[in-house]
Amino acid sequence: MARDNYSYKKHQKELARKKKQEEKKQSKLDKKNIQAKGDIALTDGNIAAPAQDPGQVSNGDVTAI
């Protein structure tokens, strides 16, 4: 009867683990880059600023008492 090659199985398992970690790292970087591009677009002026809440007062509307 043939013996199992445990070192080969272990090596394959390590390769799979490293590949999964690399994919996870890449997806996190992609998510971060998409978020950064969204922030740049907002500050670029091409996209309108979000509306303020009705209860929120802007600096120009402050009245002295």
Backbone as a printed PyTorch tensor [residue, N CA C, xyz], in Angstrom:
tensor([[[  0.8360,  -1.1670,   0.0000],
         [  0.0000,   0.0000,   0.0000],
         [  0.8930,   1.2470,   0.0000]],

        [[  0.5020,   2.2580,  -0.7890],
         [  1.2840,   3.4820,  -0.9050],
         [  1.0680,   4.3810,   0.3080]],

        [[  2.0990,   5.1100,   0.6520],
         [  2.0080,   6.0280,   1.7820],
         [  1.5940,   7.4100,   1.2920]],

        [[  0.8960,   8.1420,   2.1330],
         [  0.5070,   9.5150,   1.8000],
         [  1.7380,  10.4160,   1.8530]],

        [[  1.7470,  11.3900,   0.9770],
         [  2.8260,  12.3650,   0.9490],
         [  2.3630,  13.5870,   1.7470]],

        [[  2.5590,  13.5520,   3.0550],
         [  2.0650,  14.6040,   3.9240],
         [  2.7570,  15.9370,   3.6710]],

        [[  4.0120,  15.9030,   3.3090],
         [  4.7020,  17.1680,   3.0560],
         [  4.1010,  17.8740,   1.8430]],

        [[  3.6740,  17.1180,   0.8270],
         [  3.0340,  17.7210,  -0.3470],
         [  1.6960,  18.3420,   0.0570]],

        [[  0.9200,  17.6190,   0.8610],
         [ -0.3660,  18.1430,   1.3120],
         [ -0.1790,  19.4030,   2.1450]],

        [[  0.8200,  19.3830,   2.9980],
         [  1.0980,  20.5420,   3.8370],
         [  1.4940,  21.7380,   2.9800]],

        [[  2.3280,  21.5030,   1.9770],
         [  2.7610,  22.5760,   1.0850],
         [  1.5650,  23.1600,   0.3310]],

        [[  0.6780,  22.3080,  -0.1620],
         [ -0.5070,  22.7740,  -0.8810],
         [ -1.4190,  23.5900,   0.0440]],

        [[ -1.5350,  23.1510,   1.2780],
         [ -2.3640,  23.8650,   2.2460],
         [ -1.7720,  25.2470,   2.5370]],

        [[ -0.4480,  25.3290,   2.6670],
         [  0.2100,  26.6060,   2.9040],
         [  0.0310,  27.5360,   1.7100]],

        [[  0.1460,  26.9950,   0.4960],
         [ -0.0480,  27.8170,  -0.6990],
         [ -1.4720,  28.3680,  -0.7640]],

        [[ -2.4500,  27.5450,  -0.4350],
         [ -3.8390,  27.9840,  -0.4390],
         [ -4.0600,  29.0740,   0.6020]],

        [[ -3.4540,  28.9070,   1.7720],
         [ -3.5950,  29.9000,   2.8390],
         [ -2.9710,  31.2360,   2.4230]],

        [[ -1.7910,  31.1860,   1.8320],
         [ -1.1220,  32.4070,   1.3780],
         [ -1.9210,  33.0970,   0.2730]],

        [[ -2.4960,  32.3090,  -0.6350],
         [ -3.2940,  32.8740,  -1.7170],
         [ -4.5280,  33.5760,  -1.1470]],

        [[ -5.1750,  32.9540,  -0.1720],
         [ -6.3610,  33.5340,   0.4480],
         [ -6.0090,  34.8400,   1.1590]],

        [[ -4.8820,  34.8510,   1.8720],
         [ -4.4470,  36.0680,   2.5660],
         [ -4.1540,  37.1800,   1.5670]],

        [[ -3.5170,  36.8470,   0.4530],
         [ -3.1840,  37.8450,  -0.5560],
         [ -4.4630,  38.4150,  -1.1890]],

        [[ -5.4540,  37.5610,  -1.4600],
         [ -6.7210,  38.0320,  -2.0180],
         [ -7.4340,  38.9540,  -1.0300]],

        [[ -7.3900,  38.5990,   0.2410],
         [ -8.0230,  39.4190,   1.2700],
         [ -7.3290,  40.7850,   1.3610]],

        [[ -6.0100,  40.7770,   1.3200],
         [ -5.2450,  42.0170,   1.3710],
         [ -5.5610,  42.8930,   0.1650]],

        [[ -5.6560,  42.2770,  -1.0160],
         [ -5.9410,  43.0210,  -2.2390],
         [ -7.3470,  43.6170,  -2.1990]],

        [[ -8.3150,  42.8650,  -1.6820],
         [ -9.6830,  43.3810,  -1.6170],
         [ -9.7750,  44.5660,  -0.6500]],

        [[ -9.0170,  44.5040,   0.4480],
         [ -9.0020,  45.6280,   1.3900],
         [ -8.3870,  46.8630,   0.7390]],

        [[ -7.3120,  46.6830,  -0.0280],
         [ -6.6910,  47.8070,  -0.7190],
         [ -7.6330,  48.3970,  -1.7540]],

        [[ -8.3440,  47.5390,  -2.4890],
         [ -9.2890,  48.0100,  -3.4870],
         [-10.4030,  48.8170,  -2.8320]],

        [[-10.9150,  48.3170,  -1.7060],
         [-11.9820,  49.0200,  -1.0000],
         [-11.4860,  50.3860,  -0.5190]],

        [[-10.2570,  50.4260,  -0.0220],
         [ -9.6910,  51.6720,   0.4700],
         [ -9.4990,  52.6680,  -0.6760]],

        [[ -9.0410,  52.1840,  -1.8330],
         [ -8.8380,  53.0570,  -2.9890],
         [-10.1610,  53.5990,  -3.5170]],

        [[-11.2070,  52.7890,  -3.5260],
         [-12.5190,  53.2470,  -3.9810],
         [-13.0320,  54.3340,  -3.0510]],

        [[-12.8600,  54.1350,  -1.7550],
         [-13.3100,  55.1260,  -0.7820],
         [-12.5190,  56.4270,  -0.9460]],

        [[-11.2150,  56.3200,  -1.1800],
         [-10.3850,  57.5080,  -1.3560],
         [-10.7930,  58.2590,  -2.6170]],

        [[-11.1250,  57.5490,  -3.6780],
         [-11.5640,  58.1990,  -4.9150],
         [-12.8850,  58.9120,  -4.6910]],

        [[-13.7600,  58.3400,  -3.8910],
         [-15.0320,  58.9850,  -3.5740],
         [-14.8240,  60.2640,  -2.7960]],

        [[-13.8970,  60.2670,  -1.8590],
         [-13.5890,  61.4630,  -1.0810],
         [-13.0010,  62.5380,  -1.9660]],

        [[-12.1650,  62.1770,  -2.9040],
         [-11.5560,  63.1370,  -3.8240],
         [-12.6330,  63.7520,  -4.7030]],

        [[-13.5770,  62.9460,  -5.1710],
         [-14.6470,  63.4540,  -6.0250],
         [-15.5050,  64.4670,  -5.2700]],

        [[-15.7470,  64.2270,  -3.9960],
         [-16.5420,  65.1630,  -3.2090],
         [-15.8130,  66.4930,  -3.0380]],

        [[-14.5250,  66.4720,  -2.8170],
         [-13.7770,  67.7050,  -2.6240],
         [-13.4400,  68.3720,  -3.9440]],

        [[-13.5760,  67.6600,  -5.0430],
         [-13.2630,  68.1960,  -6.3590],
         [-14.3020,  69.2090,  -6.8020]],

        [[-15.5140,  69.1220,  -6.2920],
         [-16.5550,  70.0630,  -6.6510],
         [-17.4580,  69.5500,  -7.7570]],

        [[-17.1650,  68.4140,  -8.3250],
         [-17.9950,  67.8710,  -9.3910],
         [-19.2950,  67.2970,  -8.8550]],

        [[-19.2890,  66.8620,  -7.6200],
         [-20.4660,  66.2850,  -7.0100],
         [-20.9660,  67.2550,  -5.9470]],

        [[-22.2680,  67.4780,  -5.9080],
         [-22.8440,  68.4240,  -4.9600],
         [-22.6200,  67.9590,  -3.5320]],

        [[-22.4540,  68.9150,  -2.6440],
         [-22.2800,  68.6100,  -1.2230],
         [-23.5940,  68.1100,  -0.6590]],

        [[-23.5610,  67.2340,   0.3310],
         [-24.8000,  66.7300,   0.9250],
         [-25.5650,  67.8580,   1.6230]],

        [[-26.8760,  67.7680,   1.6030],
         [-27.7210,  68.7770,   2.2300],
         [-27.5590,  68.7330,   3.7420]],

        [[-27.6700,  69.9160,   4.3640],
         [-27.5550,  69.9800,   5.8140],
         [-28.8710,  69.5920,   6.4580]],

        [[-28.7760,  69.1420,   7.6860],
         [-29.9820,  68.8420,   8.4520],
         [-30.7060,  70.1500,   8.7580]],

        [[-32.0410,  70.1390,   8.8390],
         [-32.7800,  71.3740,   9.1370],
         [-32.4050,  71.9700,  10.4920]],

        [[-32.0430,  71.1560,  11.4420],
         [-31.6960,  71.6590,  12.7610],
         [-30.2660,  72.1710,  12.8470]],

        [[-29.4810,  71.9520,  11.8050],
         [-28.0860,  72.3560,  11.8240],
         [-27.9630,  73.7790,  11.2810]],

        [[-27.1880,  74.6100,  11.9540],
         [-27.0280,  76.0000,  11.5570],
         [-25.6450,  76.1690,  10.9530]],

        [[-25.5780,  76.8400,   9.8040],
         [-24.2660,  77.0840,   9.1970],
         [-23.6360,  78.3000,   9.8790]],

        [[-22.3630,  78.5330,   9.6580],
         [-21.6410,  79.6200,  10.3110],
         [-22.1620,  80.9800,   9.9090]],

        [[-22.6860,  81.1710,   8.7260],
         [-23.1920,  82.4610,   8.2730],
         [-24.5290,  82.8220,   8.8780]],

        [[-25.2610,  81.8810,   9.4120],
         [-26.5920,  82.1270,   9.9470],
         [-26.6060,  82.3920,  11.4520]],

        [[-25.4500,  82.5190,  12.0640],
         [-25.3930,  82.7100,  13.5180],
         [-25.7320,  84.1520,  13.8470]],

        [[-26.6390,  84.3500,  14.7820],
         [-27.0090,  85.6870,  15.2130],
         [-26.5660,  85.9020,  16.6470]],

        [[-26.1200,  87.0960,  16.9380],
         [-25.6610,  87.4130,  18.2880],
         [-26.8520,  87.7290,  19.1660]],

        [[-26.8140,  87.2990,  20.3980],
         [-27.9150,  87.5800,  21.3360],
         [-27.5050,  88.6750,  22.2610]]])
